[in-house]
Amino acid sequence: PGKCVCWSCDFVGTYHHLQATNCSFSEDGSLLAVSFEQIITLWDPDTWDLKCTFCHPPGKIRDFAFGRLSCSKYLLGTTENGFLCCWNLLSCSLEWSTRLNVTVLQVDPLSENVAAFTEFSQITDLFVFKPNEPRPLYMQANVCSGLVQWALFVPRELPEDYNSDNKQWLAKSQLYFLSASQNLMTFDTESVEKRLTSSSKHLVIEENIPMTPFYVLLGKHREQQTNFVSEAKQTALPEGSATIDEMLHTPAHVLPNTSFLCSLFVNSLMIPKMGTSPKEEEEEEEEVEMDSEKEEGESDMEINLVEDEQETKDAYSSEDLLPKLTKSEQKELKKLRKIDYSWLSTLQVTQ
């Protein structure tokens, strides 16, 4: 029997009987951070030893995230009373804090950049910064109305080069976020129409799909699927598709006999020979003509036989049209047949 793989509970930890709210692993997986109301605890995933605790009273911890790359030694956290804090994991101390009502905190996996969406009076603003520098790299006011539900950095296939410092945070990844009205939004330096390739534009026109940021996310996936299908189909059937469409779109009560449709369907699936010479084409045409002449001759013979059969049937039918005799008349005919008329021959001789 095959090996069975299953999950098992390795450790159960508590901290002062408080409710656990959020958890996150560091970039290298050496630390596990778990928040208990207003306290963040750091654990060793291998030994389950409690390494350190961070606290910023009086508000509870809303969200937190580890820094990436050169900023992996920092831990960012947001509180419900409107503070954004940055702790240094090496010194186990508070590096800096600022008063911001951060609703969503998202870290770029390919850079040190961190996006923080803040809300004030039903208006959401965006701040992009690095944990080692409290001054923001980019700010955008009034990105949307209402709260941002979620945000995500999507890595680019190829990094882009921007001359402006305000656009450098978009070089490796692109930020998408979901508004309270379920609108998917993004930050970009070019319009969606310019970023679409010619093939993608043609696909958009054929399918009548609006060129939205969500379509750009799925455009590459759809292009890969179409390429895979085109490689799988080595030979195309140009005539078969038209015939099948005609058969499927025709009502059933109007379709001809099944035997007739079967021949049309099989002929439409036949693939013509590629690279045939003119002589071979002429020979094939002659064979087709000979076969057609034979079929015509056989059809003429069948027509003659049918005509002969029809004549015999007409003859029999003419006998059936004669008037029928009564029984008395039939008896008299029998008596006349029995009478001997041989004496008439002697009269002819004597004359």
C-alpha positions as CSV (number, residue, x, y, z in Angstrom):
1,P,0.0,0.0,0.0
2,G,1.1,3.6,-0.7
3,K,2.4,5.9,2.0
4,C,-0.2,8.0,3.7
5,V,0.7,11.7,4.2
6,C,-1.2,13.6,6.8
7,W,-0.9,16.7,9.0
8,S,-0.3,16.4,12.8
9,C,-0.3,18.9,15.6
10,D,3.3,19.6,16.7
11,F,2.8,22.2,19.3
12,V,0.1,24.2,21.1
13,G,1.1,27.4,22.7
14,T,-0.7,30.1,24.7
15,Y,0.3,33.4,26.2
16,H,-1.4,34.6,29.4
17,H,-4.6,33.0,28.2
18,L,-5.1,35.8,25.6
19,Q,-6.8,35.3,22.2
20,A,-4.5,34.9,19.3
21,T,-5.4,37.1,16.3
22,N,-2.7,37.2,13.6
23,C,0.4,35.2,12.7
24,S,3.2,35.5,10.2
25,F,6.6,33.8,9.3
26,S,9.8,35.7,8.7
27,E,11.3,35.7,5.2
28,D,13.8,32.9,6.1
29,G,11.3,31.0,8.3
30,S,13.4,31.3,11.4
31,L,10.8,33.3,13.4
32,L,7.1,33.0,13.9
33,A,5.2,36.1,15.0
34,V,1.8,35.7,16.7
35,S,-0.2,38.6,18.1
36,F,-2.3,38.3,21.3
37,E,-4.5,41.3,21.5
38,Q,-2.0,44.2,22.1
39,I,1.1,42.0,22.3
40,I,3.2,40.5,19.5
41,T,5.2,37.4,20.5
42,L,8.2,35.9,18.6
43,W,8.7,32.1,18.6
44,D,11.3,29.7,17.4
45,P,9.4,27.3,15.0
46,D,11.9,24.4,15.7
47,T,12.0,24.5,19.5
48,W,8.9,26.5,20.2
49,D,10.8,28.7,22.6
50,L,9.4,32.2,23.2
51,K,12.2,34.6,22.0
52,C,10.7,38.1,22.5
53,T,7.6,40.2,22.9
54,F,6.6,43.6,21.6
55,C,3.8,45.8,23.0
56,H,2.4,49.2,22.1
57,P,-0.5,49.9,24.5
58,P,-3.3,50.7,24.7
59,G,-4.6,49.6,21.3
60,K,-4.8,46.0,20.1
61,I,-2.6,44.8,17.2
62,R,-4.6,45.0,13.9
63,D,-2.0,43.7,11.5
64,F,1.8,43.1,11.2
65,A,4.4,42.0,8.7
66,F,8.1,41.2,8.5
67,G,10.4,43.3,6.2
68,R,12.0,41.8,3.2
69,L,15.6,41.7,1.8
70,S,17.8,44.3,3.4
71,C,14.9,45.3,5.8
72,S,14.3,41.7,7.0
73,K,15.4,42.8,10.5
74,Y,12.3,45.0,11.0
75,L,8.8,44.1,12.1
76,L,6.0,46.4,11.2
77,G,2.7,46.5,13.1
78,T,-0.5,48.5,13.1
79,T,-2.8,49.1,16.1
80,E,-6.5,49.8,16.3
81,N,-6.0,53.1,18.0
82,G,-4.2,54.5,14.9
83,F,-0.5,53.8,15.2
84,L,2.1,52.4,12.8
85,C,5.1,50.9,14.6
86,C,8.4,49.5,13.5
87,W,10.5,47.2,15.8
88,N,14.1,46.2,15.3
89,L,14.4,42.4,15.7
90,L,18.2,42.6,16.5
91,S,18.0,45.1,19.3
92,C,14.4,44.1,20.3
93,S,13.4,47.7,20.6
94,L,11.0,50.2,18.9
95,E,12.7,51.8,16.0
96,W,10.0,54.4,15.1
97,S,6.3,54.9,15.3
98,T,3.8,57.4,13.7
99,R,0.2,58.1,14.1
100,L,-1.6,56.6,11.1
101,N,-4.9,54.8,10.9
102,V,-3.6,52.0,8.7
103,T,-6.3,49.6,7.5
104,V,-4.3,47.4,5.1
105,L,-0.5,46.7,5.3
106,Q,1.1,44.9,2.4
107,V,4.8,44.1,1.7
108,D,6.4,43.8,-1.7
109,P,8.0,40.3,-2.0
110,L,10.7,41.5,-4.5
111,S,11.8,44.7,-2.8
112,E,11.9,46.5,0.6
113,N,8.8,48.6,-0.2
114,V,5.7,48.5,2.0
115,A,2.3,49.8,1.1
116,A,0.0,51.2,3.8
117,F,-3.6,52.2,3.1
118,T,-4.9,54.7,5.6
119,E,-8.5,55.8,6.1
120,F,-9.9,59.1,7.4
121,S,-13.5,60.4,7.0
122,Q,-14.3,57.6,4.5
123,I,-11.4,58.7,2.3
124,T,-8.4,56.3,1.7
125,D,-4.9,57.4,1.1
126,L,-1.8,55.4,0.1
127,F,1.7,55.6,1.6
128,V,4.7,53.6,0.2
129,F,7.8,53.5,2.4
130,K,10.8,51.4,3.5
131,P,11.0,50.2,7.1
132,N,14.5,51.7,7.5
133,E,13.3,55.1,6.3
134,P,10.2,56.6,8.0
135,R,9.8,59.1,5.2
136,P,7.5,57.8,2.5
137,L,8.7,57.2,-1.0
138,Y,5.3,57.8,-2.6
139,M,2.0,59.3,-1.4
140,Q,-1.3,59.3,-3.2
141,A,-4.3,61.0,-1.6
142,N,-7.9,59.9,-2.1
143,V,-7.2,56.7,-4.0
144,C,-10.8,55.5,-3.4
145,S,-13.8,56.2,-1.1
146,G,-14.4,53.8,1.8
147,L,-12.2,51.2,3.2
148,V,-9.7,49.1,1.1
149,Q,-10.6,45.4,1.6
150,W,-7.3,43.9,0.5
151,A,-4.1,44.7,-1.4
152,L,-1.5,42.7,-3.2
153,F,1.9,43.2,-5.0
154,V,2.0,41.2,-8.3
155,P,5.6,40.6,-9.5
156,R,6.4,41.7,-13.1
157,E,7.7,39.3,-15.6
158,L,10.5,41.8,-16.5
159,P,11.6,44.6,-14.3
160,E,10.9,48.1,-15.7
161,D,13.3,51.1,-15.6
162,Y,11.8,54.4,-14.5
163,N,13.7,57.7,-14.4
164,S,11.4,59.3,-11.9
165,D,11.9,58.5,-8.2
166,N,8.1,58.4,-7.7
167,K,7.9,55.4,-10.0
168,Q,10.8,53.3,-8.8
169,W,8.6,51.4,-6.4
170,L,6.6,50.1,-9.4
171,A,9.8,48.7,-11.2
172,K,9.6,45.1,-9.9
173,S,6.0,44.7,-8.8
174,Q,2.6,46.2,-9.5
175,L,0.2,47.1,-6.7
176,Y,-3.5,46.0,-6.9
177,F,-6.2,46.7,-4.3
178,L,-9.8,46.0,-3.8
179,S,-12.1,48.8,-2.8
180,A,-15.3,48.6,-0.6
181,S,-17.4,48.8,-3.8
182,Q,-15.7,45.6,-5.1
183,N,-13.6,47.5,-7.7
184,L,-10.2,46.1,-8.6
185,M,-7.7,49.0,-8.9
186,T,-4.0,49.3,-9.6
187,F,-1.2,51.9,-10.0
188,D,0.6,52.1,-13.3
189,T,2.6,54.6,-15.3
190,E,1.0,53.7,-18.7
191,S,-2.6,53.2,-19.8
192,V,-3.9,49.7,-20.1
193,E,-4.4,50.1,-23.9
194,K,-0.7,50.9,-24.4
195,R,0.4,47.9,-22.3
196,L,-1.7,45.4,-24.2
197,T,0.1,43.6,-27.1
198,S,-1.5,43.5,-30.6
199,S,-2.5,39.9,-30.1
200,S,-4.2,40.7,-26.8
201,K,-6.0,43.6,-28.4
202,H,-7.3,41.3,-31.1
203,L,-8.5,38.8,-28.5
204,V,-10.3,41.6,-26.6
205,I,-12.0,42.7,-29.8
206,E,-13.1,39.2,-30.7
207,E,-14.4,38.3,-27.2
208,N,-15.8,41.8,-26.5
209,I,-14.1,41.9,-23.1
210,P,-13.4,45.3,-21.6
211,M,-9.7,46.1,-21.2
212,T,-9.6,46.3,-17.5
213,P,-6.6,45.7,-15.1
214,F,-8.2,42.4,-14.2
215,Y,-8.0,41.3,-17.8
216,V,-4.3,42.3,-17.9
217,L,-3.7,39.9,-15.0
218,L,-5.3,37.0,-16.9
219,G,-4.2,37.9,-20.4
220,K,-0.9,36.0,-20.2
221,H,-2.6,32.9,-18.8
222,R,-5.2,32.9,-21.6
223,E,-2.4,33.4,-24.2
224,Q,-0.6,30.4,-22.8
225,Q,-3.8,28.3,-23.1
226,T,-4.4,29.3,-26.7
227,N,-0.8,28.5,-27.6
228,F,-1.1,25.1,-26.0
229,V,-4.3,24.3,-27.9
230,S,-2.7,25.5,-31.2
231,E,0.3,23.2,-30.7
232,A,-2.0,20.2,-29.9
233,K,-3.9,20.7,-33.1
234,Q,-1.3,19.9,-35.8
235,T,-3.7,19.7,-38.7
236,A,-6.8,21.9,-39.1
237,L,-10.1,20.8,-40.5
238,P,-11.4,23.8,-42.4
239,E,-14.4,22.1,-44.1
240,G,-15.4,19.9,-41.2
241,S,-16.1,22.8,-38.8
242,A,-18.4,24.5,-41.3
243,T,-20.3,21.2,-41.9
244,I,-20.6,20.5,-38.2
245,D,-21.8,24.0,-37.5
246,E,-24.5,23.7,-40.2
247,M,-25.7,20.3,-38.9
248,L,-25.8,21.5,-35.3
249,H,-27.6,24.8,-36.1
250,T,-30.2,23.2,-38.3
251,P,-33.5,22.2,-36.6
252,A,-34.0,18.4,-36.2
253,H,-37.3,18.3,-38.1
254,V,-35.7,19.9,-41.2
255,L,-32.6,17.6,-41.4
256,P,-32.4,15.0,-44.2
257,N,-32.0,11.3,-43.8
258,T,-29.2,10.1,-41.4
259,S,-27.5,8.1,-44.2
260,F,-27.2,11.2,-46.3
261,L,-25.8,13.2,-43.3
262,C,-23.3,10.5,-42.5
263,S,-21.6,10.7,-46.0
264,L,-21.4,14.5,-45.8
265,F,-19.9,14.3,-42.3
266,V,-17.3,11.8,-43.2
267,N,-16.3,13.6,-46.4
268,S,-15.9,16.9,-44.5
269,L,-13.4,15.2,-42.1
270,M,-11.2,13.9,-44.9
271,I,-7.9,15.7,-45.1
272,P,-6.6,16.5,-48.6
273,K,-3.2,15.2,-49.6
274,M,-0.4,17.8,-49.4
275,G,2.4,18.1,-52.0
276,T,0.8,16.0,-54.8
277,S,2.2,16.5,-58.3
278,P,0.1,17.6,-61.3
279,K,0.3,14.1,-62.9
280,E,-1.0,12.5,-59.8
281,E,-3.9,15.0,-59.7
282,E,-4.7,14.2,-63.4
283,E,-4.7,10.5,-62.7
284,E,-7.0,10.9,-59.7
285,E,-9.4,13.0,-61.9
286,E,-9.4,10.3,-64.6
287,E,-10.1,7.6,-62.0
288,V,-13.0,9.7,-60.7
289,E,-14.3,10.1,-64.2
290,M,-14.1,6.4,-64.9
291,D,-15.9,5.6,-61.7
292,S,-18.6,8.1,-62.6
293,E,-19.1,6.6,-66.1
294,K,-19.4,3.1,-64.6
295,E,-22.0,4.4,-62.1
296,E,-23.9,6.0,-65.0
297,G,-23.9,2.7,-67.0
298,E,-25.1,0.7,-64.0
299,S,-27.8,3.2,-63.4
300,D,-29.0,2.9,-67.0
301,M,-29.2,-0.9,-66.7
302,E,-31.2,-0.5,-63.6
303,I,-33.5,1.9,-65.3
304,N,-34.1,-0.6,-68.2
305,L,-34.8,-3.4,-65.8
306,V,-37.3,-1.3,-64.0
307,E,-39.0,-0.4,-67.3
308,D,-39.3,-4.2,-68.3
309,E,-40.8,-5.0,-64.9
310,Q,-43.2,-2.1,-65.4
311,E,-44.4,-3.5,-68.8
312,T,-45.0,-7.0,-67.4
313,K,-47.0,-5.4,-64.6
314,D,-49.0,-3.5,-67.1
315,A,-49.8,-6.6,-69.1
316,Y,-51.0,-8.5,-66.0
317,S,-53.0,-5.5,-65.0
318,S,-54.7,-5.4,-68.5
319,E,-55.9,-9.0,-68.1
320,D,-57.3,-8.0,-64.8
321,L,-59.3,-5.3,-66.5
322,L,-61.3,-7.8,-68.7
323,P,-65.0,-8.4,-67.7
324,K,-65.6,-11.6,-65.6
325,L,-67.9,-14.4,-66.9
326,T,-70.8,-15.9,-65.0
327,K,-70.9,-19.6,-64.0
328,S,-73.4,-20.5,-66.8
329,E,-71.2,-18.8,-69.4
330,Q,-68.2,-20.6,-68.2
331,K,-70.0,-24.0,-68.5
332,E,-71.0,-23.2,-72.1
333,L,-67.4,-22.4,-72.9
334,K,-66.3,-25.7,-71.5
335,K,-68.9,-27.6,-73.7
336,L,-67.7,-25.8,-76.8
337,R,-64.1,-26.8,-76.1
338,K,-65.2,-30.5,-75.9
339,I,-66.9,-30.4,-79.3
340,D,-64.8,-32.1,-82.1
341,Y,-64.3,-29.8,-85.1
342,S,-62.0,-32.2,-87.1
343,W,-64.6,-32.7,-89.8
344,L,-64.0,-29.2,-91.0
345,S,-60.6,-30.2,-92.3
346,T,-62.1,-32.8,-94.6
347,L,-64.3,-30.2,-96.1
348,Q,-61.4,-28.0,-97.0
349,V,-59.6,-30.9,-98.7
350,T,-62.5,-31.9,-101.0
351,Q,-62.8,-28.4,-102.2
